[in-house]
Amino acid sequence: MSEGFIPKHGGYKNLLSYQRSQWVYDATVRFCDRFVPRGDRTRDQMVQAARSGKQNIIEGSQVSGTSKELELKLTNVARASLEELIEDYRDFLRLRGVEEWGRDHAHARQLSKRLRMADCSYETFKGGLEHEDAAISANAILGLTKVTCYLLDQQIKQLEQAFLKEGGLREAMTRARLDARRKRDASEGTEGT
């Protein structure tokens, strides 16, 4: 029996973009609990943007078996949500007169170095992400969010290339139907001899 025409899908927990987006969400919730007053609309927006980034990666991964188009759209929504979150952190820093860490800032370089470690986890970054100084915490989360956006950009490019190479569900259904027809015709042709 054949495997069917719906490709394997899901597996989002193995995606670096998902793993990092989960850290961004966790760090953002904790950041808002400590530094953004309850009742402030920005607090809800930041948490929702972080959540949307994570959840849309999940939804895109799950729907990928039947709709490559929707997978691509949802992955892009995740990317857009995290871009919105980046701007919220930039606003937080700007309104407090705090500089955003550039690529050459010592802490930014350290974050980048640690993110390349194969066995890194939220705990690896907890000291920065949950730092008692709001400016350090915001910059650390901002850096992590930028890296997550980069990973999503790469994922979107890969999804585009996979679609161009393999097509979507309609193409898979057509290939499966034609293959089944060839097998049936071949078996019917050999039975009469």
Secondary structure, DSSP 4 states (H G I P E B T S, - for coil): ----SSPP---GGG-HHHHHHHHHHHHHHHHHHHHS-TT-HHHHHHHHHHHHHHHHHHHHHHHTTT-HHHHHHHHHHHHHHHHHHHHHHHHHHHHTT-PPPPTTSHHHHHHHHHHT-TT--HHHHHHHHT-SSHHHHHHHHHHHHHHHHHHHHHHHHHHHHHHHHH--HHHHHHHHHHHHHHHHHHHHHHHT-
